[in-house]
Amino acid sequence: METATLAGGCFWCTEAIFKRLKGVESVISGYTGGNPPADGENPTYEDVCSGKTGHAEAIQIVFDPKILSFVNLLCVFFKLHNPTTLNQQGNDIGTQYRSAIFYHDKTQKEIAEKVLEETEKSGIYKNKIVTEITPFDKFYEAEGYHKNYYDRNQDAPYCQYIIDPKIQKLYKEFKNEVV
């Protein structure tokens, strides 16, 4: 198994998308890419939303690279959020909603750089991609009420208007990779 840590806006959205891919063992919502809390505790959602921690809402994915390659995982990542908006995904604004790949080793870094470059060259986005490629440090698991948020709240307006279209796009564009 391999681990990937990605930030692409609201973790409710990214969790809902990536847990539907073949080869994904688990997806955990949380926070990464910022400063460790002074008290040694996990940062809270409120801490992260304040912008003072520097953390991004992120997901940590455990996947089987024999079934789902890191390249294909990143292809889904780049297609199912807007990697050209700095610190923003739709109406979600702030550094916690930035686009980032937190690589776990040199190979992931090289693959991330190559996939970003190829995505940029493909022309699917008219604006420049601003996704950070950053070394992974520490991941803090989000509070329980964030876990499986979409699956537990599919009737909520945010889920219907923001997450549902992304899942439909996943099924349309990546139907062979979806469970």
Backbone as CSV, one residue per row, in Angstrom:
resi,resn,N_x,N_y,N_z,CA_x,CA_y,CA_z,C_x,C_y,C_z
1,MET,0.835,-1.183,0.000,0.000,0.000,0.000,0.883,1.251,0.000
2,GLU,0.334,2.316,-0.530,1.029,3.592,-0.595,0.120,4.664,-0.006
3,THR,0.702,5.756,0.447,-0.065,6.865,1.016,0.149,8.111,0.175
4,ALA,-0.955,8.817,-0.084,-0.916,10.105,-0.768,-1.647,11.112,0.103
5,THR,-1.145,12.338,0.129,-1.792,13.403,0.888,-2.019,14.575,-0.057
6,LEU,-3.293,14.933,-0.221,-3.685,15.940,-1.193,-4.612,16.972,-0.564
7,ALA,-4.505,18.211,-1.034,-5.428,19.273,-0.644,-5.989,19.888,-1.917
8,GLY,-7.297,19.903,-2.012,-7.938,20.455,-3.207,-9.249,21.127,-2.852
9,GLY,-9.213,21.985,-1.847,-10.433,22.650,-1.390,-11.025,21.915,-0.204
10,CYS,-12.321,21.975,-0.096,-13.041,21.380,1.024,-12.803,19.875,1.082
11,PHE,-12.410,19.376,2.251,-12.123,17.942,2.353,-13.373,17.082,2.287
12,TRP,-14.545,17.648,2.478,-15.780,16.867,2.272,-15.855,16.438,0.812
13,CYS,-15.485,17.357,-0.088,-15.521,17.071,-1.536,-14.468,16.045,-1.930
14,THR,-13.231,16.295,-1.529,-12.152,15.413,-1.962,-12.304,14.017,-1.373
15,GLU,-12.742,13.923,-0.118,-12.969,12.609,0.484,-14.027,11.837,-0.308
16,ALA,-15.138,12.510,-0.628,-16.237,11.860,-1.348,-15.782,11.337,-2.709
17,ILE,-14.911,12.061,-3.371,-14.426,11.655,-4.692,-13.470,10.467,-4.582
18,PHE,-12.432,10.604,-3.788,-11.359,9.606,-3.788,-11.764,8.284,-3.161
19,LYS,-12.727,8.277,-2.261,-13.130,6.998,-1.669,-13.912,6.141,-2.665
20,ARG,-14.266,6.691,-3.816,-15.001,5.956,-4.832,-14.090,5.323,-5.889
21,LEU,-12.795,5.468,-5.743,-11.860,4.932,-6.728,-11.438,3.511,-6.383
22,LYS,-11.346,2.673,-7.420,-10.825,1.312,-7.249,-9.395,1.391,-6.751
23,GLY,-9.072,0.556,-5.787,-7.721,0.508,-5.257,-7.507,1.378,-4.032
24,VAL,-8.511,2.187,-3.683,-8.388,3.026,-2.493,-8.843,2.225,-1.281
25,GLU,-7.962,2.097,-0.324,-8.234,1.372,0.918,-8.958,2.264,1.923
26,SER,-8.467,3.525,2.061,-9.092,4.453,3.002,-8.804,5.890,2.606
27,VAL,-9.687,6.784,3.048,-9.515,8.219,2.862,-9.856,8.876,4.201
28,ILE,-8.935,9.649,4.710,-9.146,10.323,5.991,-9.038,11.830,5.770
29,SER,-10.014,12.561,6.261,-9.988,14.025,6.193,-9.166,14.564,7.351
30,GLY,-8.441,15.647,7.079,-7.646,16.245,8.141,-6.970,17.523,7.702
31,TYR,-5.898,17.843,8.399,-5.190,19.105,8.200,-3.694,18.827,8.086
32,THR,-3.032,19.574,7.200,-1.588,19.424,7.029,-1.029,20.671,6.361
33,GLY,0.287,20.778,6.408,0.963,21.841,5.674,1.128,23.135,6.435
34,GLY,0.855,23.118,7.728,0.975,24.336,8.518,1.877,24.160,9.714
35,ASN,1.662,24.997,10.681,2.471,24.998,11.897,1.877,24.056,12.939
36,PRO,2.731,23.348,13.667,2.201,22.493,14.729,1.595,23.363,15.828
37,PRO,0.494,22.913,16.423,-0.122,23.695,17.495,0.834,23.832,18.677
38,ALA,0.841,24.999,19.305,1.738,25.269,20.431,1.472,24.338,21.601
39,ASP,0.217,23.930,21.762,-0.133,23.080,22.904,0.106,21.595,22.632
40,GLY,0.570,21.273,21.410,0.845,19.884,21.069,-0.391,19.088,20.678
41,GLU,-1.554,19.691,20.768,-2.810,19.018,20.405,-3.041,19.135,18.906
42,ASN,-4.005,18.373,18.424,-4.401,18.505,17.020,-5.066,19.857,16.806
43,PRO,-4.817,20.492,15.654,-5.559,21.715,15.367,-7.038,21.359,15.166
44,THR,-7.903,22.282,15.467,-9.337,22.079,15.260,-9.753,22.727,13.944
45,TYR,-10.938,22.394,13.500,-11.499,23.014,12.296,-11.507,24.534,12.458
46,GLU,-11.902,24.999,13.626,-11.954,26.437,13.886,-10.555,27.051,13.804
47,ASP,-9.553,26.355,14.353,-8.167,26.841,14.270,-7.743,26.996,12.811
48,VAL,-8.023,25.984,12.028,-7.605,25.979,10.627,-8.350,27.067,9.850
49,CYS,-9.654,27.205,10.090,-10.445,28.228,9.392,-10.037,29.646,9.762
50,SER,-9.409,29.819,10.916,-8.956,31.151,11.320,-7.821,31.640,10.418
51,GLY,-7.159,30.708,9.735,-6.039,31.058,8.873,-4.723,31.196,9.619
52,LYS,-4.749,31.068,10.934,-3.544,31.285,11.741,-2.611,30.077,11.766
53,THR,-3.123,28.885,11.461,-2.292,27.680,11.541,-1.482,27.431,10.284
54,GLY,-1.945,27.950,9.150,-1.285,27.681,7.879,-1.621,26.324,7.290
55,HIS,-2.474,25.557,7.976,-2.841,24.232,7.478,-3.848,24.317,6.337
56,ALA,-3.840,23.294,5.511,-4.842,23.124,4.465,-5.790,22.006,4.880
57,GLU,-7.046,22.117,4.463,-7.940,20.973,4.574,-7.419,19.967,3.561
58,ALA,-7.170,18.759,4.002,-6.532,17.769,3.140,-7.128,16.395,3.385
59,ILE,-6.760,15.484,2.519,-7.125,14.083,2.713,-5.868,13.247,2.636
60,GLN,-5.865,12.177,3.399,-4.786,11.207,3.318,-5.394,9.920,2.781
61,ILE,-4.849,9.469,1.665,-5.373,8.323,0.932,-4.391,7.166,1.051
62,VAL,-4.893,6.009,1.448,-4.099,4.783,1.404,-4.643,4.001,0.217
63,PHE,-3.750,3.657,-0.724,-4.190,3.004,-1.955,-3.208,1.925,-2.376
64,ASP,-3.727,1.029,-3.213,-2.921,-0.060,-3.755,-2.385,0.369,-5.118
65,PRO,-1.085,0.645,-5.237,-0.540,1.122,-6.508,-0.592,0.089,-7.637
66,LYS,-0.891,-1.181,-7.299,-1.060,-2.191,-8.359,-2.419,-2.026,-9.037
67,ILE,-3.348,-1.398,-8.347,-4.695,-1.183,-8.888,-4.861,0.257,-9.375
68,LEU,-4.348,1.212,-8.606,-4.477,2.642,-8.903,-3.100,3.279,-8.746
69,SER,-2.532,3.717,-9.854,-1.201,4.324,-9.788,-1.285,5.737,-9.208
70,PHE,-0.158,6.218,-8.700,-0.093,7.589,-8.199,-0.357,8.567,-9.339
71,VAL,0.089,8.243,-10.546,-0.176,9.092,-11.717,-1.684,9.225,-11.926
72,ASN,-2.409,8.107,-11.934,-3.855,8.170,-12.156,-4.567,8.887,-11.019
73,LEU,-4.088,8.694,-9.793,-4.650,9.403,-8.648,-4.528,10.911,-8.863
74,LEU,-3.362,11.355,-9.338,-3.160,12.785,-9.583,-3.954,13.288,-10.774
75,CYS,-4.183,12.440,-11.761,-5.037,12.843,-12.889,-6.447,13.158,-12.403
76,VAL,-6.967,12.333,-11.520,-8.280,12.596,-10.917,-8.216,13.893,-10.122
77,PHE,-7.192,14.047,-9.318,-7.002,15.251,-8.498,-7.055,16.514,-9.357
78,PHE,-6.286,16.543,-10.444,-6.226,17.746,-11.271,-7.512,18.010,-12.056
79,LYS,-8.289,16.988,-12.325,-9.531,17.172,-13.088,-10.731,17.531,-12.216
80,LEU,-10.687,17.175,-10.927,-11.897,17.325,-10.121,-11.823,18.449,-9.087
81,HIS,-10.884,19.352,-9.253,-10.902,20.621,-8.533,-10.216,21.626,-9.457
82,ASN,-10.301,22.899,-9.120,-9.688,23.910,-9.965,-8.302,24.242,-9.419
83,PRO,-7.258,23.721,-10.060,-5.902,23.950,-9.555,-5.330,25.308,-9.947
84,THR,-6.153,26.174,-10.541,-5.661,27.478,-10.992,-6.091,28.633,-10.092
85,THR,-6.878,28.348,-9.069,-7.319,29.422,-8.182,-6.509,29.368,-6.888
86,LEU,-5.848,30.458,-6.568,-4.991,30.512,-5.389,-5.844,30.641,-4.130
87,ASN,-5.697,29.665,-3.234,-6.389,29.697,-1.941,-7.907,29.803,-2.071
88,GLN,-8.453,29.096,-3.050,-9.897,29.169,-3.261,-10.380,28.000,-4.102
89,GLN,-11.548,27.485,-3.723,-12.296,26.537,-4.539,-13.741,27.006,-4.484
90,GLY,-14.227,27.569,-5.576,-15.594,28.098,-5.590,-15.746,29.188,-4.547
91,ASN,-16.781,29.041,-3.702,-17.032,30.034,-2.655,-16.186,29.816,-1.403
92,ASP,-15.422,28.736,-1.353,-14.548,28.461,-0.209,-13.233,29.209,-0.424
93,ILE,-12.982,30.207,0.419,-11.824,31.082,0.237,-10.971,31.083,1.496
94,GLY,-9.661,30.988,1.316,-8.706,31.026,2.412,-7.584,30.043,2.137
95,THR,-6.468,30.214,2.820,-5.310,29.353,2.589,-5.620,27.893,2.891
96,GLN,-6.619,27.630,3.727,-6.976,26.243,4.039,-7.610,25.528,2.846
97,TYR,-7.986,26.279,1.806,-8.597,25.683,0.613,-7.642,25.654,-0.580
98,ARG,-6.357,25.798,-0.307,-5.378,25.808,-1.398,-5.240,24.425,-2.039
99,SER,-4.661,24.429,-3.217,-4.391,23.203,-3.955,-2.951,22.796,-3.668
100,ALA,-2.778,21.563,-3.162,-1.424,21.128,-2.812,-1.295,19.613,-2.873
101,ILE,-0.109,19.182,-3.249,0.280,17.774,-3.193,1.415,17.702,-2.174
102,PHE,1.210,16.930,-1.132,2.213,16.764,-0.091,2.895,15.414,-0.334
103,TYR,4.052,15.448,-0.990,4.703,14.207,-1.394,5.381,13.528,-0.207
104,HIS,5.350,12.182,-0.243,5.913,11.374,0.841,7.326,10.878,0.549
105,ASP,7.751,10.963,-0.706,9.110,10.536,-1.064,9.507,11.186,-2.385
106,LYS,10.751,10.950,-2.772,11.303,11.559,-3.990,10.520,11.133,-5.242
107,THR,10.099,9.888,-5.285,9.350,9.398,-6.446,8.024,10.132,-6.582
108,GLN,7.294,10.287,-5.470,6.035,11.031,-5.532,6.265,12.472,-5.981
109,LYS,7.337,13.083,-5.506,7.644,14.461,-5.908,7.853,14.528,-7.421
110,GLU,8.675,13.618,-7.954,8.964,13.616,-9.390,7.697,13.377,-10.209
111,ILE,6.867,12.441,-9.763,5.619,12.159,-10.476,4.695,13.368,-10.415
112,ALA,4.574,13.988,-9.246,3.706,15.159,-9.087,4.153,16.292,-10.013
113,GLU,5.455,16.546,-10.076,5.975,17.597,-10.949,5.673,17.298,-12.414
114,LYS,5.836,16.025,-12.797,5.587,15.639,-14.189,4.102,15.741,-14.542
115,VAL,3.224,15.254,-13.660,1.783,15.313,-13.934,1.308,16.763,-13.965
116,LEU,1.812,17.594,-13.066,1.452,19.016,-13.081,1.874,19.648,-14.408
117,GLU,3.109,19.378,-14.814,3.622,19.937,-16.074,2.778,19.468,-17.271
118,GLU,2.459,18.186,-17.313,1.660,17.653,-18.414,0.247,18.229,-18.406
119,THR,-0.323,18.409,-17.220,-1.653,19.002,-17.122,-1.618,20.444,-17.601
120,GLU,-0.586,21.166,-17.216,-0.419,22.560,-17.654,-0.324,22.628,-19.185
121,LYS,0.494,21.746,-19.769,0.688,21.729,-21.224,-0.561,21.295,-21.988
122,SER,-1.426,20.513,-21.338,-2.611,19.985,-22.022,-3.593,21.082,-22.436
123,GLY,-3.531,22.203,-21.754,-4.429,23.302,-22.091,-5.845,23.165,-21.545
124,ILE,-6.084,22.202,-20.663,-7.456,22.063,-20.143,-7.830,23.239,-19.242
125,TYR,-6.838,23.953,-18.733,-7.085,25.161,-17.951,-6.467,26.341,-18.666
126,LYS,-7.219,27.436,-18.782,-6.657,28.603,-19.472,-5.705,29.394,-18.574
127,ASN,-5.874,29.275,-17.261,-4.991,29.965,-16.322,-3.904,29.020,-15.825
128,LYS,-2.842,29.598,-15.299,-1.705,28.823,-14.791,-2.108,28.017,-13.549
129,ILE,-1.610,26.805,-13.450,-1.843,25.955,-12.280,-0.991,26.474,-11.121
130,VAL,-1.625,26.609,-9.937,-0.937,27.138,-8.760,-0.776,26.084,-7.661
131,THR,-0.989,24.830,-7.995,-0.875,23.745,-7.015,0.535,23.695,-6.440
132,GLU,0.616,23.676,-5.110,1.906,23.528,-4.427,2.325,22.063,-4.450
133,ILE,3.599,21.819,-4.602,4.165,20.485,-4.425,5.151,20.622,-3.275
134,THR,4.756,20.054,-2.138,5.416,20.320,-0.863,5.736,19.011,-0.149
135,PRO,6.878,18.947,0.560,7.155,17.714,1.319,6.121,17.512,2.428
136,PHE,5.713,16.269,2.600,4.781,15.915,3.666,5.511,15.986,4.998
137,ASP,4.804,16.497,6.010,5.376,16.542,7.349,4.491,15.778,8.325
138,LYS,3.383,16.343,8.709,2.512,15.716,9.699,1.070,15.922,9.272
139,PHE,0.267,14.907,9.509,-1.161,14.956,9.185,-1.951,14.863,10.486
140,TYR,-2.901,15.769,10.640,-3.770,15.778,11.811,-5.175,15.391,11.369
141,GLU,-5.683,14.319,11.918,-7.016,13.841,11.554,-8.079,14.852,11.995
142,ALA,-9.058,15.080,11.112,-10.157,16.008,11.417,-11.107,15.401,12.449
143,GLU,-11.902,16.256,13.013,-12.910,15.841,13.979,-13.881,14.850,13.335
144,GLY,-14.464,14.006,14.165,-15.334,12.935,13.687,-16.487,13.378,12.821
145,TYR,-17.050,14.545,13.079,-18.214,14.972,12.301,-17.877,15.290,10.841
146,HIS,-16.599,15.391,10.509,-16.193,15.612,9.115,-16.069,14.299,8.340
147,LYS,-15.908,13.194,9.028,-15.666,11.908,8.364,-16.912,11.425,7.631
148,ASN,-16.705,10.995,6.400,-17.802,10.504,5.554,-18.947,11.502,5.482
149,TYR,-18.601,12.781,5.476,-19.619,13.834,5.537,-20.630,13.703,4.399
150,TYR,-20.140,13.543,3.191,-21.058,13.456,2.049,-21.982,12.254,2.177
151,ASP,-21.443,11.101,2.492,-22.267,9.894,2.569,-23.328,9.999,3.661
152,ARG,-23.048,10.762,4.695,-24.014,10.909,5.789,-24.976,12.078,5.586
153,ASN,-24.676,12.977,4.634,-25.459,14.217,4.480,-25.799,14.521,3.024
154,GLN,-26.130,13.511,2.231,-26.345,13.732,0.809,-27.503,14.680,0.499
155,ASP,-28.416,14.869,1.435,-29.534,15.782,1.213,-29.204,17.225,1.579
156,ALA,-28.066,17.463,2.186,-27.672,18.829,2.557,-27.413,19.640,1.290
157,PRO,-27.817,20.918,1.283,-27.618,21.743,0.081,-26.174,21.770,-0.420
158,TYR,-25.184,21.886,0.480,-23.786,21.911,0.044,-23.447,20.633,-0.714
159,CYS,-23.907,19.507,-0.207,-23.626,18.227,-0.860,-24.299,18.148,-2.226
160,GLN,-25.530,18.608,-2.313,-26.271,18.534,-3.568,-25.718,19.469,-4.638
161,TYR,-25.315,20.676,-4.236,-24.911,21.674,-5.225,-23.416,21.709,-5.505
162,ILE,-22.610,21.248,-4.569,-21.156,21.320,-4.745,-20.537,19.938,-4.975
163,ILE,-20.889,18.979,-4.126,-20.230,17.666,-4.196,-20.848,16.767,-5.267
164,ASP,-22.180,16.731,-5.362,-22.830,15.875,-6.368,-22.288,16.098,-7.781
165,PRO,-22.154,17.349,-8.252,-21.620,17.538,-9.607,-20.197,16.984,-9.777
166,LYS,-19.385,17.064,-8.725,-18.029,16.525,-8.814,-18.059,15.000,-8.916
167,ILE,-18.953,14.375,-8.178,-19.062,12.917,-8.243,-19.594,12.486,-9.600
168,GLN,-20.540,13.235,-10.157,-21.040,12.913,-11.491,-19.928,13.049,-12.531
169,LYS,-19.095,14.079,-12.383,-17.960,14.260,-13.292,-16.987,13.092,-13.152
170,LEU,-16.754,12.629,-11.925,-15.890,11.476,-11.685,-16.413,10.262,-12.450
171,TYR,-17.702,9.964,-12.298,-18.288,8.802,-12.971,-18.226,8.942,-14.486
172,LYS,-18.361,10.154,-14.985,-18.336,10.383,-16.430,-16.913,10.268,-17.000
173,GLU,-15.961,10.922,-16.344,-14.610,11.010,-16.904,-13.678,9.870,-16.479
174,PHE,-13.998,9.198,-15.385,-13.099,8.164,-14.872,-13.867,6.885,-14.572
175,LYS,-14.830,6.549,-15.420,-15.727,5.414,-15.131,-14.989,4.091,-14.927
176,ASN,-13.848,3.907,-15.557,-13.101,2.653,-15.371,-12.351,2.570,-14.056
177,GLU,-12.138,3.720,-13.415,-11.426,3.756,-12.143,-12.356,3.772,-10.932
178,VAL,-13.671,3.882,-11.167,-14.627,4.014,-10.070,-15.131,2.646,-9.641
179,VAL,-15.294,2.513,-8.311,-15.821,1.256,-7.745,-17.249,1.067,-8.181
